[in-house]
Amino acid sequence: MRDPLAEPSDLIRSVSRALRVLESVGRAPRGLTVKQIARRCELTVATTYHLVRTLAYEGYVIRREDGTYIVGLEVADRYRELVAAFRGSPAIGESLRRAAIETGWSHYLGRFVGGQVAITAVAEGNRSPYLEDLVPGFDEGAHATALGKALLATLTAEQRGRYLRDYGMRPFTTATLTTPEAFEADLVAGERRGMQLELGQFRQGVACAAVLVNPDKDMERRTVLACALPASEMMTSARVVRAKLLAAARTIADGIAADT
């Protein structure tokens, strides 16, 4: 989300335009012609042509035989580097995988990245529903996921209110909380429960629980651990879920401490 008021005085327009071109191509899996890119980015065809050729030379877009452009493999390389940087040390990744193997539930690490709630690591469990959206870098739906709730619970009420206003409260399902008042009440219930929880708020039939791993003073160093499982199983096993999450969180906290 770009804030026009925060635009730097030394913004390099050509770089900004190239990134807009890349974003436009990335949102069109079937590919775009130069004219289509120019129209979507509100640029001249001549300018777009130069930007696209540069991006193709660097490997960030690929020109197909029909003249359309798609995202290039260099983007995938940058994503792999992002995932590796987010995940942390091998010990942290191994702890996350072990938790997923032992429980069968998919596990997620999350923290604030640039002030936004984001998933930073994932370990798939064979008994959890597959959630294709929940991958490293996912930064939407903080109000609808237990991971997001656990992180937002570390903020002041004023900070949370500002976050929810800035990023909205999209109704992912009919159970999604869409008002700040309902969200605040839900966080209070989570504090009493000893873990933040959501039942079908992000995806129908799926539940997610989360606990805080390390309550660092630095907002961007706070980490939470979450797991996803069928909602029906959560209804009967909430105490077991909390115990296993807390045990895994302690192990991961030790790994984070060793990393610093």
C-alpha positions as CSV (number, residue, x, y, z in Angstrom):
1,M,0.0,0.0,0.0
2,R,1.6,3.2,-1.2
3,D,1.0,6.5,0.6
4,P,1.2,9.4,-1.9
5,L,1.9,11.7,1.0
6,A,5.0,9.7,1.9
7,E,6.6,9.9,-1.5
8,P,10.3,10.8,-1.1
9,S,11.5,13.9,-2.7
10,D,14.3,12.0,-4.4
11,L,12.1,9.3,-5.9
12,I,13.7,7.9,-9.0
13,R,10.8,7.8,-11.5
14,S,12.3,5.2,-13.9
15,V,12.7,2.7,-11.0
16,S,9.2,3.4,-9.8
17,R,7.8,2.9,-13.3
18,A,9.8,-0.3,-13.8
19,L,8.4,-1.8,-10.6
20,R,4.8,-0.8,-11.7
21,V,5.4,-2.6,-15.0
22,L,6.7,-5.7,-13.1
23,E,3.6,-5.7,-10.8
24,S,1.3,-5.3,-13.7
25,V,2.9,-8.3,-15.6
26,G,2.8,-10.3,-12.3
27,R,-0.9,-9.9,-12.0
28,A,-1.5,-11.2,-15.5
29,P,-0.6,-14.9,-15.7
30,R,-1.6,-15.1,-19.4
31,G,0.9,-12.4,-20.2
32,L,0.6,-8.8,-21.5
33,T,1.7,-7.0,-24.6
34,V,3.6,-3.8,-24.4
35,K,0.5,-1.8,-25.3
36,Q,-1.5,-3.5,-22.6
37,I,1.2,-2.9,-20.0
38,A,1.4,0.8,-21.1
39,R,-2.4,1.2,-20.7
40,R,-2.5,-0.5,-17.3
41,C,0.5,1.5,-16.0
42,E,-0.6,4.8,-17.6
43,L,2.6,5.1,-19.5
44,T,3.5,5.9,-23.1
45,V,4.2,2.9,-25.3
46,A,7.7,4.2,-26.0
47,T,8.6,4.4,-22.3
48,T,7.0,1.0,-21.6
49,Y,9.0,-0.6,-24.4
50,H,12.3,0.6,-22.9
51,L,11.3,-0.5,-19.4
52,V,10.2,-3.9,-20.6
53,R,13.4,-4.5,-22.6
54,T,15.5,-3.6,-19.5
55,L,13.5,-5.9,-17.3
56,A,13.7,-8.7,-19.9
57,Y,17.5,-8.2,-20.1
58,E,17.8,-8.5,-16.3
59,G,15.6,-11.6,-16.3
60,Y,12.6,-10.2,-14.4
61,V,10.2,-10.6,-17.4
62,I,10.2,-13.0,-20.3
63,R,9.0,-12.3,-23.8
64,R,7.0,-15.1,-25.3
65,E,6.7,-16.0,-29.0
66,D,3.3,-14.3,-29.2
67,G,4.8,-11.0,-28.1
68,T,3.4,-11.1,-24.6
69,Y,5.5,-10.8,-21.4
70,I,5.3,-12.9,-18.3
71,V,7.2,-12.8,-15.0
72,G,10.8,-14.0,-15.3
73,L,12.7,-16.5,-13.1
74,E,14.7,-13.8,-11.4
75,V,11.6,-13.0,-9.4
76,A,11.5,-16.6,-8.1
77,D,15.1,-16.3,-7.1
78,R,14.4,-13.1,-5.1
79,Y,11.4,-14.8,-3.5
80,R,13.6,-17.7,-2.4
81,E,16.1,-15.3,-0.9
82,L,13.2,-13.5,0.9
83,V,11.9,-16.8,2.4
84,A,15.4,-17.8,3.6
85,A,15.9,-14.4,5.2
86,F,12.5,-14.5,6.9
87,R,13.0,-18.1,8.2
88,G,16.0,-17.4,10.3
89,S,18.6,-20.1,11.3
90,P,18.3,-23.7,10.3
91,A,17.5,-24.6,13.9
92,I,14.4,-22.5,13.8
93,G,13.3,-24.0,10.6
94,E,13.9,-27.5,12.0
95,S,11.9,-26.8,15.1
96,L,9.0,-25.6,12.9
97,R,9.2,-28.8,10.8
98,R,9.4,-31.0,13.8
99,A,6.2,-29.4,15.3
100,A,4.4,-30.0,12.0
101,I,5.5,-33.6,11.8
102,E,4.7,-34.5,15.4
103,T,1.2,-33.0,15.3
104,G,0.3,-33.2,11.7
105,W,-0.8,-29.6,11.8
106,S,0.7,-26.9,9.5
107,H,2.7,-24.4,11.5
108,Y,3.5,-20.8,10.8
109,L,5.8,-18.1,12.1
110,G,4.8,-14.5,11.8
111,R,6.1,-11.1,12.8
112,F,5.8,-7.4,11.8
113,V,7.6,-6.6,8.6
114,G,7.7,-2.9,7.8
115,G,4.8,-2.4,10.2
116,Q,2.7,-5.1,8.6
117,V,1.7,-8.5,9.9
118,A,3.4,-11.1,7.7
119,I,4.0,-14.8,7.6
120,T,7.7,-15.5,7.7
121,A,8.0,-19.3,7.7
122,V,5.7,-22.3,7.0
123,A,5.9,-26.0,7.7
124,E,3.1,-28.0,6.2
125,G,1.4,-30.7,8.2
126,N,-0.2,-33.8,6.6
127,R,-3.4,-33.5,8.7
128,S,-4.1,-29.8,8.1
129,P,-6.3,-28.4,5.2
130,Y,-4.1,-26.9,2.5
131,L,-4.2,-23.1,2.7
132,E,-2.6,-21.9,-0.6
133,D,-2.7,-18.2,0.5
134,L,-0.7,-18.8,3.7
135,V,2.9,-18.6,2.4
136,P,5.9,-16.6,3.5
137,G,5.2,-13.0,2.7
138,F,1.4,-13.2,3.0
139,D,0.4,-9.9,4.7
140,E,-3.4,-9.7,4.4
141,G,-6.2,-10.7,6.8
142,A,-4.4,-10.0,10.1
143,H,-7.9,-9.5,11.6
144,A,-9.0,-13.0,10.4
145,T,-6.1,-15.1,11.4
146,A,-4.9,-16.2,14.8
147,L,-1.3,-15.3,13.8
148,G,-2.4,-11.8,13.0
149,K,-4.4,-11.5,16.2
150,A,-1.5,-12.7,18.3
151,L,0.7,-10.0,16.8
152,L,-1.9,-7.2,16.9
153,A,-2.5,-8.1,20.6
154,T,1.0,-6.9,21.4
155,L,0.1,-3.3,20.2
156,T,-1.8,-0.7,22.1
157,A,-5.5,-0.2,21.4
158,E,-4.7,3.0,19.6
159,Q,-2.1,1.3,17.4
160,R,-4.4,-1.6,16.6
161,G,-7.2,0.8,15.7
162,R,-4.9,2.6,13.3
163,Y,-3.8,-0.7,11.8
164,L,-7.3,-1.9,11.2
165,R,-8.3,1.4,9.6
166,D,-5.2,1.3,7.3
167,Y,-5.6,-2.3,6.2
168,G,-9.3,-2.8,6.5
169,M,-11.3,-5.8,7.8
170,R,-12.2,-7.7,4.7
171,P,-14.9,-10.4,5.3
172,F,-13.1,-13.6,4.2
173,T,-16.1,-15.7,5.4
174,T,-19.4,-15.0,7.1
175,A,-17.6,-15.6,10.5
176,T,-14.9,-12.9,9.9
177,L,-14.9,-10.1,12.5
178,T,-15.5,-6.9,10.6
179,T,-15.7,-4.3,13.4
180,P,-12.9,-3.0,15.8
181,E,-15.2,-3.6,18.7
182,A,-15.8,-7.3,17.9
183,F,-12.1,-7.6,17.3
184,E,-11.1,-6.1,20.6
185,A,-13.5,-8.4,22.5
186,D,-12.1,-11.4,20.6
187,L,-8.5,-10.5,21.7
188,V,-9.6,-10.3,25.3
189,A,-11.1,-13.8,25.1
190,G,-7.8,-15.0,23.6
191,E,-5.8,-13.5,26.4
192,R,-8.0,-15.4,28.9
193,R,-7.7,-18.6,26.9
194,G,-3.9,-18.4,26.7
195,M,-3.8,-18.4,22.9
196,Q,-5.5,-16.4,20.1
197,L,-8.0,-18.4,18.1
198,E,-10.1,-18.2,15.0
199,L,-12.7,-20.7,13.9
200,G,-13.7,-20.4,10.2
201,Q,-12.9,-16.6,10.1
202,F,-10.3,-16.9,7.4
203,R,-11.5,-20.1,5.6
204,Q,-14.6,-22.0,6.3
205,G,-14.0,-25.3,8.1
206,V,-10.5,-24.4,9.2
207,A,-9.3,-23.2,12.6
208,C,-6.1,-21.5,13.6
209,A,-4.5,-20.9,17.0
210,A,-1.4,-18.8,17.9
211,V,0.8,-17.9,20.8
212,L,3.5,-15.3,21.3
213,V,7.1,-16.6,21.0
214,N,9.0,-13.6,22.2
215,P,7.5,-10.3,23.5
216,D,10.4,-8.1,22.3
217,K,10.3,-4.3,22.9
218,D,11.2,-3.9,19.3
219,M,7.9,-4.3,17.4
220,E,9.7,-5.9,14.4
221,R,11.4,-8.5,16.5
222,R,8.2,-9.9,18.0
223,T,7.4,-13.4,16.8
224,V,4.3,-15.6,17.0
225,L,3.8,-19.2,16.3
226,A,0.5,-20.5,14.8
227,C,-1.0,-23.7,13.6
228,A,-3.9,-24.6,11.4
229,L,-6.2,-27.6,11.7
230,P,-9.8,-28.7,10.9
231,A,-12.3,-26.6,12.9
232,S,-14.0,-29.7,14.2
233,E,-10.8,-30.9,15.7
234,M,-10.1,-27.6,17.3
235,M,-13.5,-27.7,19.1
236,T,-12.5,-30.9,20.9
237,S,-8.7,-30.4,21.3
238,A,-8.2,-26.7,22.2
239,R,-6.2,-27.5,25.4
240,V,-4.0,-30.0,23.6
241,V,-3.4,-27.5,20.8
242,R,-2.4,-24.8,23.3
243,A,0.0,-27.2,25.1
244,K,1.7,-28.2,22.0
245,L,2.0,-24.7,20.6
246,L,3.5,-23.4,23.9
247,A,6.0,-26.3,23.9
248,A,7.1,-25.6,20.3
249,A,7.2,-21.8,21.0
250,R,9.7,-22.3,23.8
251,T,11.9,-24.3,21.5
252,I,11.7,-21.7,18.8
253,A,12.3,-18.9,21.3
254,D,15.6,-20.7,22.3
255,G,16.6,-20.8,18.6
256,I,15.8,-17.1,18.2
257,A,17.9,-16.2,21.3
258,A,20.8,-18.3,19.9
259,D,20.5,-16.4,16.6
260,T,21.0,-13.0,18.2
